[in-house]
């Protein structure tokens, strides 16, 4: 799989401190979900950045790997005090190690899907599907309308999500989160899916 080249140099953004998406804590929609639905087992968080979501998941007892393209983001994530079973790896979702294929019980999505070029979205779905065990679960916070100063570059519609995911994943639940980062209220859609 050869994904479309990303025009954003994520390492340069981290090196210059130009990371307005980093609010300094885990996504409110993820924390809200975790209060009613524990996520356990092996978990992959693609595009994990400084690791706030990774640490929130590890606090709940999951064994979590945060994956990011940027070595500086990984170094930043590792600079925080260790919570429990969280690990960080620098790498590309589209070229996962063979040992990661079919490894994970969960993939947790927040800000990776909306940051990659839309032309790479089918490759993203295939990569997520390959990383999950049979019956593995996918929790996503999608940005329907990211037009906010700190928001990600690419929005998505419910129709496009269905077109991309329905052949690989069964939709178990969908909702609008009641909590969001300031300025992102009403712009997010949460979905819980299971690998078909």
N, C-alpha and C positions, 0 to 999 in steps of 0.2 A: 504494500500500500504506500503510495507516494502522495501525501496530502499537499494541498495548495500551500505555497510559501506564505508565511505570515508576514505582513508588512510591518508589524510592530516588533521592535527589538526589546523584548521584556527584560533582558539583562541590563540594557542601558537605562531603562526606566527605573529599575531597582538601584542601580549604581548612582543615579542622579537624585534619588529620593522622590521621584515623580510618580507616586503611588497613591492617588487620591481615593482609590477603592479600598485601601486598608483603613478600616475604622478602629482598629486596635482591639477588637473583641470578636467573638464568634457571631455568625449570622443569627439575628433574632428568630427567624423562621426555623432554623435548625434547632436552636435551644427549645423553642416551643414544641417542636415535634418530639424531641427527646423526653419531654416531661410526660408524654403519653405513650411513647413507643420506643422502648430501648433498642439500641443498635449494638449487637454483640458479634463476636467472631472476628474474622479477618475483613478489614475495611480499607478500601482505596479511596483517596481524595485527590482527584486530578486537579492541577492548577492550584496547589495548596498555599502558595505564597508564604506569608510569615507563620502559618500553621495554627491560626486561632480556631478554625473549625476542627482541625485534627486534635487539638488538645481537649476541646469540648467532648468529642467522641471518646477519646481515651479516658477521660474522667468517668464516663459511664461504664467503663470496663471493656471496651473494644480494643483489639490489637490493630492499630491504624498505621497505614503508610501514606504520608503526604508526598505527592509527586509534583515537581515543578521544573520547567525548562531553565529557570534562572539559578545559577549557583549562588548568587547573592541572596536570593529569596530563601534558599535552603539554609544558608549560613545564618540568616536572620532567624529562621524558625528554630534552628538548633541552639540559638543563643538564649532562648527562654528556658526557665526552669522546667525540667522534665516532670510531667504529670504522672503518667503510668507507662502504658505500652504504646508509645508513639515513636515513629521512625520517619525519617525524611530522606528521600532519594532525588537526586537531580537526574532528569531524563525526559523523554518524549512519550506521551501517551500513544502515539502512532507507531512506536517501535518498542513495545514492551518486551522485557526479557522473557525467554521461553518459560522460565519458572513461574511467571506471573499468569500464564494462560490457565484459565479455569481455577484460579487460586482463591478468589475473594467471595465472601458471603454477601457483601454489600459494596456498592459504589455510591459515594455521596458527592453530589454535584452542586457547586455554588461558585459561579463566576468563571468556570473554564469554558463551558459550552458557548456562553455569550461573548467570549473573548477571541475565540478562534474565527478564522474567515468562514463565512456561511457556506462557501463551496466545500469546506472540509467536514461539514456536519454528518454526512453519511459515513465517512471514515471514523468519526468520533463514535457514532452508534455501534459500528462494528468492533471498534477497540474496546468499548465498555462491555459489549456482549461477550467478547473473547475472554476478558479478564474475570468474568463472573463464573462461579460454579453453576451447574444446572439448578434452576430454581432460585438463583441468587437474586437479591433485591437491589433496586436502584431508587434512591431518594434524590429528587432534584428540586432546586429553587431556580426556576427559569425567569428571565427578565422579558416580560411582554413588551415593555416600553422603557428602555433604559435612558431616556433623555433627561439625565440629571448630571450635574457637574462631576460627581464622583462615580457615575454609573458606567457600566461596561459599554463597549462600542456597538454591539449587535443585538437588537431585539429579536423576538420570535413570536409567531402566532400559535394559537392552540391547534389550528389546522396543520401547520408545518410540523409541530411536535408529533401529532398523530401520524402524519405521513412518514416521518422519519423513524418513529419508535414502534408503531403498532405491529409490524411484522416480526420483531424480535422480542418484544416485551408486552406483557399483559398489563393494562392499566388497572390498578387496585383501588386507587383513591386519588382525588384531585381537589384542591381547595386554595382559596386565597388566604395567605397568612394574616393573622391579626396584628402581628408585630413585624416591624421592618426597620432598617436603618433610616435615620431622618432623611427625608427627600426621596425615599424609595417606596413610600406608602402607596399601595394600589398598583404598583408596577410589577409585582412578582406573582408567580403562579407556582404552587408546590404540587408535585406529583410523586406518588409511590407506585412503582412498577416492579414486576417480577419477570425474570428472564423466562421466555417461553421454552 
